[in-house]
């Protein structure tokens, strides 16, 4: 699991890939040309290279639409890859939320 999580974090460390994921999350499926339009400093082949990495990590998928590929976000992949990593920190959230609840109810924090 560590290798998968580490690879995911390496993928997400790149601001261009994060922006691609943000665009797919906000707008839904997009073609390389549509994505490239959001990156004036990159050529479509550069976007394609980022998409290949994101596909290899399972974060996006592609389907043919005529002569183009339509890329979409694979939201379940994020959940699967991050669930174990996030679970390590859940006890900290739970305690903080319990203290916040106690304060909001006028009691002493636990």
C-alpha positions as protocol buffer text, in pm:
chain_id: "A"
residue {
  index: 1
  type: UNK
  ca { x: 0 y: 0 z: 0 }
}
residue {
  index: 2
  type: UNK
  ca { x: 285 y: 236 z: 78 }
}
residue {
  index: 3
  type: UNK
  ca { x: 421 y: 218 z: -278 }
}
residue {
  index: 4
  type: UNK
  ca { x: 77 y: 295 z: -420 }
}
residue {
  index: 5
  type: UNK
  ca { x: 26 y: 586 z: -183 }
}
residue {
  index: 6
  type: UNK
  ca { x: 376 y: 720 z: -247 }
}
residue {
  index: 7
  type: UNK
  ca { x: 316 y: 703 z: -622 }
}
residue {
  index: 8
  type: UNK
  ca { x: -14 y: 884 z: -580 }
}
residue {
  index: 9
  type: UNK
  ca { x: 154 y: 1161 z: -380 }
}
residue {
  index: 10
  type: UNK
  ca { x: 425 y: 1192 z: -646 }
}
residue {
  index: 11
  type: UNK
  ca { x: 151 y: 1230 z: -906 }
}
residue {
  index: 12
  type: UNK
  ca { x: -27 y: 1492 z: -700 }
}
residue {
  index: 13
  type: UNK
  ca { x: 293 y: 1684 z: -624 }
}
residue {
  index: 14
  type: UNK
  ca { x: 300 y: 1829 z: -974 }
}
residue {
  index: 15
  type: UNK
  ca { x: 92 y: 2150 z: -1004 }
}
residue {
  index: 16
  type: UNK
  ca { x: 4 y: 2084 z: -1369 }
}
residue {
  index: 17
  type: UNK
  ca { x: -139 y: 1741 z: -1287 }
}
residue {
  index: 18
  type: UNK
  ca { x: -330 y: 1884 z: -991 }
}
residue {
  index: 19
  type: UNK
  ca { x: -475 y: 2152 z: -1217 }
}
residue {
  index: 20
  type: UNK
  ca { x: -576 y: 1889 z: -1474 }
}
residue {
  index: 21
  type: UNK
  ca { x: -753 y: 1694 z: -1198 }
}
residue {
  index: 22
  type: UNK
  ca { x: -921 y: 2014 z: -1076 }
}
residue {
  index: 23
  type: UNK
  ca { x: -1048 y: 2090 z: -1428 }
}
residue {
  index: 24
  type: UNK
  ca { x: -1185 y: 1737 z: -1469 }
}
residue {
  index: 25
  type: UNK
  ca { x: -1351 y: 1757 z: -1128 }
}
residue {
  index: 26
  type: UNK
  ca { x: -1510 y: 2095 z: -1204 }
}
residue {
  index: 27
  type: UNK
  ca { x: -1610 y: 2045 z: -1567 }
}
residue {
  index: 28
  type: UNK
  ca { x: -1643 y: 1674 z: -1616 }
}
residue {
  index: 29
  type: UNK
  ca { x: -1492 y: 1482 z: -1906 }
}
residue {
  index: 30
  type: UNK
  ca { x: -1260 y: 1682 z: -2134 }
}
residue {
  index: 31
  type: UNK
  ca { x: -1042 y: 1618 z: -2439 }
}
residue {
  index: 32
  type: UNK
  ca { x: -669 y: 1686 z: -2455 }
}
residue {
  index: 33
  type: UNK
  ca { x: -741 y: 1991 z: -2672 }
}
residue {
  index: 34
  type: UNK
  ca { x: -986 y: 2130 z: -2415 }
}
residue {
  index: 35
  type: UNK
  ca { x: -735 y: 2074 z: -2136 }
}
residue {
  index: 36
  type: UNK
  ca { x: -448 y: 2220 z: -2341 }
}
residue {
  index: 37
  type: UNK
  ca { x: -652 y: 2537 z: -2384 }
}
residue {
  index: 38
  type: UNK
  ca { x: -615 y: 2593 z: -2009 }
}
residue {
  index: 39
  type: UNK
  ca { x: -234 y: 2572 z: -2026 }
}
residue {
  index: 40
  type: UNK
  ca { x: -106 y: 2833 z: -2271 }
}
residue {
  index: 41
  type: UNK
  ca { x: 256 y: 2747 z: -2186 }
}
residue {
  index: 42
  type: UNK
  ca { x: 219 y: 2377 z: -2273 }
}
residue {
  index: 43
  type: UNK
  ca { x: 166 y: 2198 z: -2601 }
}
residue {
  index: 44
  type: UNK
  ca { x: -103 y: 1927 z: -2624 }
}
residue {
  index: 45
  type: UNK
  ca { x: 165 y: 1655 z: -2623 }
}
residue {
  index: 46
  type: UNK
  ca { x: 279 y: 1785 z: -2283 }
}
residue {
  index: 47
  type: UNK
  ca { x: -75 y: 1754 z: -2152 }
}
residue {
  index: 48
  type: UNK
  ca { x: -95 y: 1404 z: -2299 }
}
residue {
  index: 49
  type: UNK
  ca { x: 220 y: 1306 z: -2111 }
}
residue {
  index: 50
  type: UNK
  ca { x: 67 y: 1422 z: -1783 }
}
residue {
  index: 51
  type: UNK
  ca { x: -254 y: 1236 z: -1865 }
}
residue {
  index: 52
  type: UNK
  ca { x: -58 y: 916 z: -1931 }
}
residue {
  index: 53
  type: UNK
  ca { x: 86 y: 935 z: -1581 }
}
residue {
  index: 54
  type: UNK
  ca { x: -254 y: 1008 z: -1430 }
}
residue {
  index: 55
  type: UNK
  ca { x: -401 y: 712 z: -1621 }
}
residue {
  index: 56
  type: UNK
  ca { x: -120 y: 484 z: -1502 }
}
residue {
  index: 57
  type: UNK
  ca { x: -196 y: 589 z: -1144 }
}
residue {
  index: 58
  type: UNK
  ca { x: -567 y: 514 z: -1205 }
}
residue {
  index: 59
  type: UNK
  ca { x: -671 y: 872 z: -1131 }
}
residue {
  index: 60
  type: UNK
  ca { x: -821 y: 933 z: -1476 }
}
residue {
  index: 61
  type: UNK
  ca { x: -965 y: 715 z: -1748 }
}
residue {
  index: 62
  type: UNK
  ca { x: -1009 y: 774 z: -2118 }
}
residue {
  index: 63
  type: UNK
  ca { x: -1272 y: 673 z: -2369 }
}
residue {
  index: 64
  type: UNK
  ca { x: -1276 y: 723 z: -2743 }
}
residue {
  index: 65
  type: UNK
  ca { x: -1506 y: 992 z: -2880 }
}
residue {
  index: 66
  type: UNK
  ca { x: -1461 y: 993 z: -3255 }
}
residue {
  index: 67
  type: UNK
  ca { x: -1091 y: 1057 z: -3317 }
}
residue {
  index: 68
  type: UNK
  ca { x: -1034 y: 1205 z: -2973 }
}
residue {
  index: 69
  type: UNK
  ca { x: -1005 y: 1067 z: -2625 }
}
residue {
  index: 70
  type: UNK
  ca { x: -1230 y: 1197 z: -2354 }
}
residue {
  index: 71
  type: UNK
  ca { x: -1065 y: 1201 z: -2010 }
}
residue {
  index: 72
  type: UNK
  ca { x: -1260 y: 1174 z: -1688 }
}
residue {
  index: 73
  type: UNK
  ca { x: -1171 y: 1173 z: -1323 }
}
residue {
  index: 74
  type: UNK
  ca { x: -1180 y: 839 z: -1140 }
}
residue {
  index: 75
  type: UNK
  ca { x: -1298 y: 959 z: -800 }
}
residue {
  index: 76
  type: UNK
  ca { x: -1307 y: 609 z: -649 }
}
residue {
  index: 77
  type: UNK
  ca { x: -933 y: 578 z: -709 }
}
residue {
  index: 78
  type: UNK
  ca { x: -872 y: 871 z: -476 }
}
residue {
  index: 79
  type: UNK
  ca { x: -1083 y: 710 z: -206 }
}
residue {
  index: 80
  type: UNK
  ca { x: -916 y: 373 z: -243 }
}
residue {
  index: 81
  type: UNK
  ca { x: -562 y: 509 z: -249 }
}
residue {
  index: 82
  type: UNK
  ca { x: -601 y: 760 z: 30 }
}
residue {
  index: 83
  type: UNK
  ca { x: -831 y: 575 z: 270 }
}
residue {
  index: 84
  type: UNK
  ca { x: -559 y: 381 z: 453 }
}
residue {
  index: 85
  type: UNK
  ca { x: -331 y: 684 z: 471 }
}
residue {
  index: 86
  type: UNK
  ca { x: -607 y: 907 z: 606 }
}
residue {
  index: 87
  type: UNK
  ca { x: -716 y: 642 z: 857 }
}
residue {
  index: 88
  type: UNK
  ca { x: -388 y: 692 z: 1045 }
}
residue {
  index: 89
  type: UNK
  ca { x: -495 y: 1048 z: 1125 }
}
residue {
  index: 90
  type: UNK
  ca { x: -861 y: 983 z: 1204 }
}
residue {
  index: 91
  type: UNK
  ca { x: -802 y: 956 z: 1583 }
}
residue {
  index: 92
  type: UNK
  ca { x: -668 y: 1312 z: 1584 }
}
residue {
  index: 93
  type: UNK
  ca { x: -978 y: 1439 z: 1402 }
}
residue {
  index: 94
  type: UNK
  ca { x: -1210 y: 1247 z: 1630 }
}
residue {
  index: 95
  type: UNK
  ca { x: -1053 y: 1390 z: 1946 }
}
residue {
  index: 96
  type: UNK
  ca { x: -1059 y: 1742 z: 1803 }
}
residue {
  index: 97
  type: UNK
  ca { x: -1421 y: 1708 z: 1699 }
}
residue {
  index: 98
  type: UNK
  ca { x: -1512 y: 1568 z: 2041 }
}
residue {
  index: 99
  type: UNK
  ca { x: -1344 y: 1868 z: 2211 }
}
residue {
  index: 100
  type: UNK
  ca { x: -1520 y: 2109 z: 1975 }
}
residue {
  index: 101
  type: UNK
  ca { x: -1857 y: 1943 z: 2047 }
}
residue {
  index: 102
  type: UNK
  ca { x: -1794 y: 1968 z: 2421 }
}
residue {
  index: 103
  type: UNK
  ca { x: -1707 y: 2337 z: 2393 }
}
residue {
  index: 104
  type: UNK
  ca { x: -2009 y: 2408 z: 2173 }
}
residue {
  index: 105
  type: UNK
  ca { x: -2236 y: 2238 z: 2426 }
}
residue {
  index: 106
  type: UNK
  ca { x: -2093 y: 2451 z: 2703 }
}
residue {
  index: 107
  type: UNK
  ca { x: -1900 y: 2176 z: 2874 }
}
residue {
  index: 108
  type: UNK
  ca { x: -1537 y: 2124 z: 2946 }
}
residue {
  index: 109
  type: UNK
  ca { x: -1328 y: 1982 z: 2665 }
}
residue {
  index: 110
  type: UNK
  ca { x: -1227 y: 1619 z: 2713 }
}
